Amino acid sequence: MRQAGDIFLNGKQVGLYENGITAYGVDISAAVHFGSEENVLAVKVDNQTTYQERATGTRFEWNANDFNPDHGGINRHVWLHVTGKIHQTLPLYYGLETTGVYVHAANFNIPNKTADVTVDSEVRNESGDRRRSGCRLSSSIAAGRSGTVRGRSSRHG
């Protein structure tokens, strides 16, 4: 969405987006109608290059008509993710404050063709019950190559 927007579901504001560039998420659970009742999603976009953040009154530094013209609106795909009470989060820190899954490597040893690969996965439990969860790591080695994959799990927080 470019520059900013208020997101409403069934007449209730469920989110505010004031970035204009990055991906973001909104949890609509509290406003959604279940069953056969219709849901109405509405977005009010403000695409003025003079837009100022509501909390601070600060204009965006990157506002310039030559680089970011006033052609606003919803300019990327919009997805609806339906999750269970226990679910893998999405990498949408803006709005949802969740981190999803991140894979990163360190300790590269080029001559031995090895590296340590870390997978960080955030799982959210909104069931109200204590549950055990796990993460399954799957890897493939290119044809004609050899390799070893080792896993280790740890719990944070």
C-alpha positions as YAML, in Angstrom:
chain: A
units: angstrom
residues:
- id: 1
  name: MET
  ca: [0.00, 0.00, 0.00]
- id: 2
  name: ARG
  ca: [1.37, 3.38, -0.85]
- id: 3
  name: GLN
  ca: [1.71, 5.73, 1.43]
- id: 4
  name: ALA
  ca: [-0.56, 4.73, 4.27]
- id: 5
  name: GLY
  ca: [-3.83, 3.02, 4.91]
- id: 6
  name: ASP
  ca: [-6.46, 2.18, 7.46]
- id: 7
  name: ILE
  ca: [-7.74, -1.40, 7.26]
- id: 8
  name: PHE
  ca: [-11.32, -2.15, 8.34]
- id: 9
  name: LEU
  ca: [-13.21, -5.42, 8.65]
- id: 10
  name: ASN
  ca: [-16.96, -5.29, 9.12]
- id: 11
  name: GLY
  ca: [-16.76, -1.60, 10.06]
- id: 12
  name: LYS
  ca: [-14.11, -2.15, 12.77]
- id: 13
  name: GLN
  ca: [-10.58, -0.78, 12.30]
- id: 14
  name: VAL
  ca: [-8.20, -3.76, 12.43]
- id: 15
  name: GLY
  ca: [-4.98, -2.09, 11.29]
- id: 16
  name: LEU
  ca: [-3.02, 0.97, 10.29]
- id: 17
  name: TYR
  ca: [-0.12, 0.81, 7.86]
- id: 18
  name: GLU
  ca: [2.24, 3.78, 7.54]
- id: 19
  name: ASN
  ca: [5.27, 2.61, 5.62]
- id: 20
  name: GLY
  ca: [4.41, 2.47, 1.94]
- id: 21
  name: ILE
  ca: [7.00, -0.13, 0.97]
- id: 22
  name: THR
  ca: [7.42, -3.16, 3.26]
- id: 23
  name: ALA
  ca: [5.23, -6.19, 3.72]
- id: 24
  name: TYR
  ca: [2.95, -6.16, 6.74]
- id: 25
  name: GLY
  ca: [0.28, -8.21, 8.41]
- id: 26
  name: VAL
  ca: [-2.97, -7.60, 10.25]
- id: 27
  name: ASP
  ca: [-4.71, -10.03, 12.58]
- id: 28
  name: ILE
  ca: [-8.42, -9.83, 11.77]
- id: 29
  name: SER
  ca: [-9.55, -12.57, 14.18]
- id: 30
  name: ALA
  ca: [-11.42, -10.25, 16.54]
- id: 31
  name: ALA
  ca: [-13.56, -8.74, 13.77]
- id: 32
  name: VAL
  ca: [-14.26, -11.69, 11.44]
- id: 33
  name: HIS
  ca: [-17.75, -13.17, 11.09]
- id: 34
  name: PHE
  ca: [-17.77, -16.96, 11.00]
- id: 35
  name: GLY
  ca: [-20.27, -19.20, 9.30]
- id: 36
  name: SER
  ca: [-22.47, -17.92, 6.52]
- id: 37
  name: GLU
  ca: [-22.41, -14.26, 7.59]
- id: 38
  name: GLU
  ca: [-20.68, -12.02, 5.04]
- id: 39
  name: ASN
  ca: [-17.42, -10.22, 5.85]
- id: 40
  name: VAL
  ca: [-16.60, -6.82, 4.34]
- id: 41
  name: LEU
  ca: [-12.96, -5.76, 4.13]
- id: 42
  name: ALA
  ca: [-12.28, -2.10, 3.36]
- id: 43
  name: VAL
  ca: [-9.04, -0.19, 2.96]
- id: 44
  name: LYS
  ca: [-8.81, 3.60, 3.08]
- id: 45
  name: VAL
  ca: [-5.58, 4.63, 1.35]
- id: 46
  name: ASP
  ca: [-3.83, 7.99, 1.75]
- id: 47
  name: ASN
  ca: [-1.33, 8.33, -1.09]
- id: 48
  name: GLN
  ca: [-0.33, 11.96, -0.60]
- id: 49
  name: THR
  ca: [3.42, 12.58, -0.79]
- id: 50
  name: THR
  ca: [2.88, 15.05, 2.06]
- id: 51
  name: TYR
  ca: [1.58, 12.26, 4.33]
- id: 52
  name: GLN
  ca: [2.77, 12.53, 7.94]
- id: 53
  name: GLU
  ca: [2.85, 9.69, 10.47]
- id: 54
  name: ARG
  ca: [-0.02, 10.09, 12.90]
- id: 55
  name: ALA
  ca: [1.98, 9.39, 16.06]
- id: 56
  name: THR
  ca: [4.88, 11.77, 15.32]
- id: 57
  name: GLY
  ca: [3.76, 14.15, 12.58]
- id: 58
  name: THR
  ca: [6.95, 13.20, 10.70]
- id: 59
  name: ARG
  ca: [6.97, 13.10, 6.90]
- id: 60
  name: PHE
  ca: [8.57, 10.10, 5.27]
- id: 61
  name: GLU
  ca: [12.18, 10.77, 4.25]
- id: 62
  name: TRP
  ca: [11.76, 8.96, 0.94]
- id: 63
  name: ASN
  ca: [8.79, 11.03, -0.20]
- id: 64
  name: ALA
  ca: [9.74, 12.54, -3.55]
- id: 65
  name: ASN
  ca: [7.59, 12.79, -6.67]
- id: 66
  name: ASP
  ca: [10.46, 11.86, -8.98]
- id: 67
  name: PHE
  ca: [11.06, 8.54, -7.20]
- id: 68
  name: ASN
  ca: [7.74, 7.79, -5.50]
- id: 69
  name: PRO
  ca: [4.91, 9.47, -7.42]
- id: 70
  name: ASP
  ca: [1.40, 9.88, -6.01]
- id: 71
  name: HIS
  ca: [0.18, 6.65, -7.63]
- id: 72
  name: GLY
  ca: [-0.98, 4.98, -4.44]
- id: 73
  name: GLY
  ca: [-3.28, 2.21, -3.51]
- id: 74
  name: ILE
  ca: [-2.83, -1.52, -3.05]
- id: 75
  name: ASN
  ca: [0.11, -2.24, -5.32]
- id: 76
  name: ARG
  ca: [1.02, -5.81, -4.34]
- id: 77
  name: HIS
  ca: [-0.71, -9.13, -3.77]
- id: 78
  name: VAL
  ca: [-2.93, -9.48, -0.72]
- id: 79
  name: TRP
  ca: [-3.16, -12.88, 0.97]
- id: 80
  name: LEU
  ca: [-5.51, -14.26, 3.59]
- id: 81
  name: HIS
  ca: [-3.79, -16.84, 5.81]
- id: 82
  name: VAL
  ca: [-6.10, -18.97, 7.92]
- id: 83
  name: THR
  ca: [-4.27, -20.67, 10.80]
- id: 84
  name: GLY
  ca: [-5.08, -23.04, 13.60]
- id: 85
  name: LYS
  ca: [-4.64, -22.17, 17.25]
- id: 86
  name: ILE
  ca: [-1.08, -23.52, 17.02]
- id: 87
  name: HIS
  ca: [0.70, -22.28, 13.92]
- id: 88
  name: GLN
  ca: [3.98, -21.38, 12.28]
- id: 89
  name: THR
  ca: [4.15, -17.59, 12.21]
- id: 90
  name: LEU
  ca: [4.77, -15.50, 9.12]
- id: 91
  name: PRO
  ca: [7.80, -13.21, 8.63]
- id: 92
  name: LEU
  ca: [5.70, -10.08, 9.08]
- id: 93
  name: TYR
  ca: [7.16, -8.12, 11.96]
- id: 94
  name: TYR
  ca: [5.43, -4.92, 10.83]
- id: 95
  name: GLY
  ca: [1.90, -5.27, 12.15]
- id: 96
  name: LEU
  ca: [1.96, -8.85, 13.46]
- id: 97
  name: GLU
  ca: [5.35, -8.67, 15.24]
- id: 98
  name: THR
  ca: [6.15, -12.23, 14.15]
- id: 99
  name: THR
  ca: [9.36, -13.57, 12.68]
- id: 100
  name: GLY
  ca: [8.37, -16.73, 10.78]
- id: 101
  name: VAL
  ca: [11.24, -18.95, 9.61]
- id: 102
  name: TYR
  ca: [14.77, -17.74, 8.96]
- id: 103
  name: VAL
  ca: [17.57, -19.86, 7.57]
- id: 104
  name: HIS
  ca: [21.12, -18.54, 7.77]
- id: 105
  name: ALA
  ca: [24.63, -19.96, 7.45]
- id: 106
  name: ALA
  ca: [27.91, -19.29, 9.26]
- id: 107
  name: ASN
  ca: [31.35, -20.84, 9.78]
- id: 108
  name: PHE
  ca: [31.94, -21.42, 6.08]
- id: 109
  name: ASN
  ca: [34.80, -23.79, 5.28]
- id: 110
  name: ILE
  ca: [35.17, -23.52, 1.52]
- id: 111
  name: PRO
  ca: [37.95, -26.14, 1.05]
- id: 112
  name: ASN
  ca: [35.93, -28.73, 3.01]
- id: 113
  name: LYS
  ca: [32.64, -27.54, 1.50]
- id: 114
  name: THR
  ca: [30.97, -27.19, 4.89]
- id: 115
  name: ALA
  ca: [28.99, -24.58, 6.78]
- id: 116
  name: ASP
  ca: [26.82, -24.42, 9.86]
- id: 117
  name: VAL
  ca: [23.20, -23.78, 8.88]
- id: 118
  name: THR
  ca: [20.77, -22.45, 11.48]
- id: 119
  name: VAL
  ca: [16.99, -22.57, 11.15]
- id: 120
  name: ASP
  ca: [15.03, -20.26, 13.45]
- id: 121
  name: SER
  ca: [11.31, -20.99, 13.56]
- id: 122
  name: GLU
  ca: [8.63, -19.17, 15.56]
- id: 123
  name: VAL
  ca: [5.54, -21.19, 16.46]
- id: 124
  name: ARG
  ca: [2.64, -19.48, 18.19]
- id: 125
  name: ASN
  ca: [0.32, -21.34, 20.58]
- id: 126
  name: GLU
  ca: [-3.00, -19.56, 21.04]
- id: 127
  name: SER
  ca: [-4.85, -22.69, 22.17]
- id: 128
  name: GLY
  ca: [-4.68, -21.92, 25.88]
- id: 129
  name: ASP
  ca: [-3.24, -25.41, 26.43]
- id: 130
  name: ARG
  ca: [0.37, -26.40, 26.94]
- id: 131
  name: ARG
  ca: [1.53, -28.20, 23.80]
- id: 132
  name: ARG
  ca: [4.74, -29.71, 22.54]
- id: 133
  name: SER
  ca: [5.83, -28.68, 19.06]
- id: 134
  name: GLY
  ca: [8.73, -29.50, 16.83]
- id: 135
  name: CYS
  ca: [10.43, -28.52, 13.63]
- id: 136
  name: ARG
  ca: [11.40, -31.00, 10.95]
- id: 137
  name: LEU
  ca: [14.47, -30.16, 8.90]
- id: 138
  name: SER
  ca: [14.71, -31.60, 5.44]
- id: 139
  name: SER
  ca: [17.73, -31.24, 3.19]
- id: 140
  name: SER
  ca: [18.87, -32.51, -0.15]
- id: 141
  name: ILE
  ca: [22.37, -32.91, -1.52]
- id: 142
  name: ALA
  ca: [22.93, -32.18, -5.21]
- id: 143
  name: ALA
  ca: [23.31, -35.22, -7.49]
- id: 144
  name: GLY
  ca: [26.91, -36.42, -7.67]
- id: 145
  name: ARG
  ca: [27.80, -34.65, -4.41]
- id: 146
  name: SER
  ca: [28.07, -35.86, -0.85]
- id: 147
  name: GLY
  ca: [27.19, -34.18, 2.39]
- id: 148
  name: THR
  ca: [26.05, -34.51, 5.96]
- id: 149
  name: VAL
  ca: [23.11, -32.81, 7.59]
- id: 150
  name: ARG
  ca: [23.00, -32.66, 11.37]
- id: 151
  name: GLY
  ca: [20.17, -31.24, 13.43]
- id: 152
  name: ARG
  ca: [19.96, -29.77, 16.91]
- id: 153
  name: SER
  ca: [16.98, -28.17, 18.56]
- id: 154
  name: SER
  ca: [16.79, -25.59, 21.28]
- id: 155
  name: ARG
  ca: [14.00, -23.71, 22.97]
- id: 156
  name: HIS
  ca: [14.01, -19.97, 23.52]
- id: 157
  name: GLY
  ca: [11.59, -18.00, 25.63]
...
